[in-house]
Amino acid sequence: MPARHHRLTRAGSAVAVGQTYPAPVGDVLLGDNFYGYYDAAKGAIRLQEVINDVNYPMWDITGVAPTTAADTRGVTWTIDRRSNKIAYVGVDGAVHVVSAYTGIDLPSRLSVPDSTTPSSFAANGGGARWEGRWWLSKPAASWQVTLKSATTGAVLRTWQGGETRSAVRVSWDGRAQAGGTLVPNGSYTWTLTAVPADGSRATLSTSGTVKVTGAAAVRRDLAGSDGIGDLLTLDSSGSLTIQKGDGAGAYSGKVSGSGWATSVRAVPVGDLNGDRCNDVLVRFSSGTLRGYRPGCGKAVTTSTPYTSLGTGFNQYDVLTSPGDVTGDGRADLIARDSSTHTVYLYKATSSGKLSSRVKLYADWSGYKKIVGAGDLGGDGHGDLLVQDKSNELWRYNGTGSGTFKSRVKVFDDWGSSYDVVVGVGDITGDAKADLVSRDTAGTLWRNAGDGKGSFGGRTKVATGWGGYKGVF
């Protein structure tokens, strides 16, 4: 019979995934890092250990009852992959159960035969628990479970334990280890490592993912709790629409609220009232500013609950939120006076309102666009982008104390055709703040953030956006 080759691809195995190994005759069954087959000529079950691409000597189990079946698996013999034991019918007619490693010094590896690791977790603001359970194939001397962001790789929680004979258990409330704050909504990776108590074979390592909702709101995530930034648009019929980011750099799906005056200006901000959902500021032509609290994923309507934030805001030609400027975890507001060109900071307060304005710059008349861009450099502070009248793009890094550092040039000769530029948060799923712009032809463009304060080249997102009265 010609030699057969089988691909061993068992999850968690030390065997290289997709590696090919020869099985000289017969049909094989897979064990834990070994395979077996029945050799009728020898009257034996032949077992071959394969670990880390090393072929160990083959060993035989003899005395197996003969059969005329073309495929003897499940007829005269079988392999239990969890216990690494072989059951076979002997020539004496009795059923025998033996270890796959009888006669050699090669005990079974530590593995996870079963587990309970929910792939989604609604944290409910820390009131719920994600329960991870991993049942072990044999005792472990010690173990560790780590939880890290699937996009940034940052480790947010670590659990450790000593000897356990049967299982590893962890319970998580959706909070980071440092500071005890809720983690941002999004995807996370857990990894379990465990050291075999008998000191044999490799350390166990297995991992998986969990999508977290109901934790901390991610900047510009208005449509739900997926951690992806969204856009707001206002059309000529007065519909204020959340354009849902798809996580791949574009927009798919909408949530709309009608009845708005086409003269309103919307400013997406963070969670002002502590309900773990992002809020939206709306300025009316009268100069009244309100903070609307639509709840996660819900449309911003004229009947959505709101907080009155003051009057006289029609004096400003710029209203934008760069994220947290003051270091208190709440998104703040930047405004520029249309006549004096003075730039002010309105700090968000714990009551969901705004504190009195503080002057930041006396005259920013040289900038035709001022954009709240979010955290562009990964330091946790909100940053600003400004475009001057020569179409140079500059960045002002936030200090976290309510001020900004000296400007740094990002691009020369940039965006002369853009009538709208928006710091939309992360829309590509890499946890880096991106930029979306609309040109005068109605084409929407994306510049993906590099996480270091700059952006890649532009990519077309969509056409036909020229009809919107506002893109926020």
N, C-alpha and C positions, 0 to 999 in steps of 0.2 A: 504494500500500500504506500502511496507517495506521502512524503512528510506534509504535515499540516501546520499552519502558522495561525496563531490567535493573538488578538490585541487585548492586553490586560489593562483595564482602565478603571479599576475600582476606586471610588472616592476615598480620600484619606490614606491611601496606600503609599508605601515608600517606593513602589514600582513606578517608573516614569510613565506618565499618562501618554497613551498612544504608542508605547514601545512594543515592538514585535519580538516574540520569542518562539522557538520551534517546539512543536508538539509532534514527535516523530510518527506516532500512529494513533488511531482511534479518536474518539470524541472526548473532549476535556470537560472538567468541572473546575471552577475557580474556588480556591480557598483564600486565606488571608496571606497574601504575598507568596502563594505557591499555586500550582495547578496539578491536577491529577488526571490520569487516563488508564483504561484497562488494556493491558497487553495480553491478548489471547495466547500468543506463542509462549510467553513466559508463565501464563496463568497467574499474573500478579497485577495489582494496582500500582502503577508507577507514579511517584510524586516528585515534582521538581520545584525547589525553592528558588525564588528570584527576588533579590533585594538590591536596590540601588544599582541596577543594571549588572549585578554580579551573578553568574550562574554557579550555584552550589551543586555538589554532586547529587545525582538522582538516587532516591532510595525506594525500595519496593516493600509492598505488603503482599505476602504470598498466602497460599492456601485458600484462594477465592474459588467458589463453586463455578464450574464451567457453565456456559450458556450458549444457546444458538442465536440469541438476539443480535441483530446488527448493531444496535446501540445499547450497551450494557448499563449506562447511567440510569439509576432509578430501578434497575432490574436486579442486579446483584451487588451494587455498591452505590454510595452517595457521599457527599461531603457536606458537613454543617459548617458554613463559613464563620459563624459567630464563635463557635467553640473550637474550631479547627480539629474536629474529630471525624474519623472515617467510620462509616457503618457498612458492613459487607456481609454477604452470606458465604460462610465457609464451606469447604468440601465436606465437613461433618454435618451440614444442613442447618447449623445454628447461626444466629445473627451475632456478629462480633462488633464491638465498638472500641476503637483504639485511637490514641492521639496521633495526629498527623506527623508529629515530630518524634515518635518512638524510635529510640536507638541513636538519636543525634542530640547534641547539646544546643538546641535552638528553640527556646520557648516562644510562645505566641506574643505578638506585639500588643501594646495597650491601645485599645480602640474604643469607639463610642457606638455600640450596637443600636442605641435608640436615644432620642432626645426630644425635648419640647422647647422650641425656640421660636415664638411667634414672629412672623415676618412684618407685622405692623403693630404699632403701639400708640394708643390715644392716651397721652400723659395726663390730661385733665388738670393741667397746671400743677402737677406734682401730687395730685390726689389719687392717681392710679399707680399700678405696679406692673412692670414687665418682668415676668418670671421665667428665667432660663433654667433648664434641667438637662443634664447630660449623664446618662447611665454608662458606667465604665465596664469594660470587659474583664478587668482585674484591678486589684488595689493600686492606688497611686500614692507616692511618697509626698507629693506636693502638687499644687495646681495654681493657675492664674488665669483670670478672664479679663481682657482689656476691651474697651469700647472706644472706637475712634470715628471721626468724621469720614464718611466715604468719599468726600470731595477733597478736603484739605489734608487728611491723614493725621490730624491732631488727635492725640489720645485724651479723652475726656473723663474716663472712669477706669479704675483698676480694682479688681477684687482678687484676694489671695487667700490660700488656705493650706493647711498641712495635710497629714495623711487622711485618706478616705478610702473605704473599702468598696464602695458601691457607686456613688454618684457625686456630682458637683452641682450645687444650687446657688443661684444669685437672684436677688430681687432689686429692681432699679426703679426709681421714682421719676426719671426723666431729668435729673439734675446733674450738673457737672461736679466733679470732685472738688475743684478749686472754687471756693466762694459759695458753693451750693446753689448757683443760679440755674434756671431752666436752660437746657440746651436749645439751640435754634431748631425749628422744624426742618425735617429733611431726612436723608438716608445715613445710616451708621453701620459700621462693620464691627461685629464682635469676634474675638478670637480666644479660643480655649487652648491652653497648653498644660500638659500634665506629665510628671516624671514617674515612670514605672517604679513601684515599690520594690520589685525584685531586682532592679538595676539592669534588666536585660532589654535589649532592643532600643529603638529610638524614642525620644520624647514625643508624646502625642501632640499634634497641632491640628486643630480644625476650626473653621470659621464660617460665618454666614452674615446676612444683613437684616436690618430692621428699619422700617420707615416710621419716623416719629411725627405725630401730629399732636396738637393740643399743648405744645410746649411754648417756647418763646417765638414770637412772630419774626419772620425774616423781612428785612427792608424791602418795600415795594411789593410784597406778596399780599395782594388784595383779594384774589379769587379763592383762597382756601389756605391750606397749610402744607403746600408742597415744597416750600422754600424757594420758589422761582418767582422772579420779579414780573410784575404786570404793568400795563399801560392804562391810562384813562383817556378816553376821547369824548368830545362833545360835538354832536352833529347839529345841523341846521333846524332840526325838529325839536331840539331840547332834550335829547337822550344822552345821559351821562353813562358811558359804557366802560366796564372793566374788560380790557382785551387780555386774555389769559396767555401768559408765557408758557411755551410748550417744553422748556428745558433744553431745546436744541437750537435756540437762537431766533425763534420765530414766534408767532402768535396763533393760537387755535382755540376757538370757543369764546363766548361773550356772556357777560351778565350786565343787563341794562336797567336803568331807572329813568323814567320819562318825567316830563313836566318842568324841566329846568329852563330858566331864561338863558338865551344863547349868549348873554353878556357875562355870565359867571366865569370865575377862574377857579379851577380846582388845584389843590396842592396835596398830593399823597404824602402822608407822614407816617411815623411809626405808631406804636400802641401808646396813646396818650392817657387812657383811663384804666389800664391794667387788666383788660379782659383778654389779653393775648391775641387780639386781632388788630390789624392796622386800621388807622383812622384816616379821614380825608378832611382837609380844610377847604371851605368854599367861601370865596369872597363875592359879594353881590355888588352891583353897580352903585349902590348907595354907600359903599364902603364898609358895610357890616361884614365881619368875619365870624364864621361858625366852624366848630369842630364836630363833624358828623361821625357817629359810631355805628357803622352798618353791621358789625359782626363778621366773622370769618366767612368769606365766600359769598356774601350777600350784596345785592345791588345797593348803590347809594341813591336813595330816593328823597324826594322833598319831605316825606314823612318819617325818614330815619331819625332816631333820637340824636340830638345835638347839644353842644354846649356853646353858649355865646361867648366869644372871645374879644369882642370890642368893636369899635367903630373907627372910621377915619382911615381905613386901610386902602381906600381908593387913591391915596396920595402916592402909592408905590407902583412903579412900573416893573418891579421884580419882586416876586414872592416865591421862594424855593426852600426846600428842606434838604440839607446835606447829610442828614442823619444826626448822630449824637456829637455835638460840638463841645459840650461842657464836661463830659466824662461821667454823667450820672445815669447813663443807660437809656435816656429818653431823647427822642428826636427833636431838634430845635428848628427854628424858622429864621431865614435870612431875608431881609427886605432892603430895597433901594428906593430912596425918594426920587420921584420923577423930575423934580425941579432943581433940587440941590445936589442930587446924585450921591448923597450920604448913604452909607451902608450901615444897617443896624442888625443886631442879634436880638431875637425874642427867645428866651430860654423857656422850655417846657417845664411845668411844675408837676408835682406828684398829684395835684388835684385835677389834672387834665386841662389846665388852662395855661396861659402864657404870662411870664413875668414882664415887668416894664422893659422897654427896649434899651439896649446899650449900644452906643456908637462904636463901630469898628473902624470905618474908613471915612474920611471927610469928603472925598471926591473920586468917584469911580465913573466919571463921565466918559472915560476912554474905552470902556467895555460895552459892546453891543449885546452881549449875552453873558449871563451869570447863571451857572447851573449847579444845583446841589447834586453832587456826584456820588455820595456815599463814601465808604471806606475804600479808597483806591490802592492803598499801600499795605493793608493788612495789619495796621497798628491799632485798630478798633476805634479810630476817630474819624468823624465825618470830614470830607474834603470838598473843596469848591473847584470848578473849572470855569474859566472866563475866556471869552473870545474878544480880542481887541479889534479896532477898526481896520487894522492891516491884515486881519484874518490869521493872526497868530493865536494858538491855543496855549493857555497857561494853567498851571495847577497851583492852588493854595492848600497846603497840607494843614489839617486841623491839629491843634496841640493837645486837645482834650481838656483845656482850661478856659474855653470860650474865646480863644483867639486863633489866628492862623499864622503860619510861618511865611517867610518871604516867598514870592512866586517863583515857580520853576517852569521853564518852557517845555511844552509837550510836543507841539507840531508847528512848523512854519506853513504859511499859505494853506490853511485848512478851513473847509466848510463855508466857502463864500456863497454857495448856492443854498445853504440851509436856512429855512425860516423857523425851524423848531429843533432844539437839542435837549434831550432828556437823559438824566442819569437814572437808568431804569433798574439798577440792582443787577443781580445775577440772572441772566436769561438763558445761559448756555449750560448750566448745571455744573460748573466748576468752582463755585463759591467765590468768583471774582466779579467785581462790579463792572458792568458793561455800559455802553453808550448807544443810544438810538437817536437818529436824526431824520427829519423830513425835509426834502428839498422842494424848491418852488414848483417842480413838475408833479409833486404828490408821491414821489417814490420814498419808501422808508428804507433806511440803511442802518446797519449794525457795525459798531466797532467793539470787538471783544476786548475786555480788560485783561491785562497780563498780571495783575496782582502786585505790580511794582510801581504803579502810578502812571502807567502809559497804556496804549491800546494797539491792537493789530490793525491791519488794513481793513477798509470797509467791505461789507458784504451786503448785497441787496436782500431785503427781507420781504417787501411787498410793494405793490404799486396801487394807485387809486386812492391814496390817503389824502389827496388835496381837498376833498369835500368836507373834512372835519373843521369845525370852527376852532376847536382847541385840541391839542395833544399834550397831555400832562404826564 
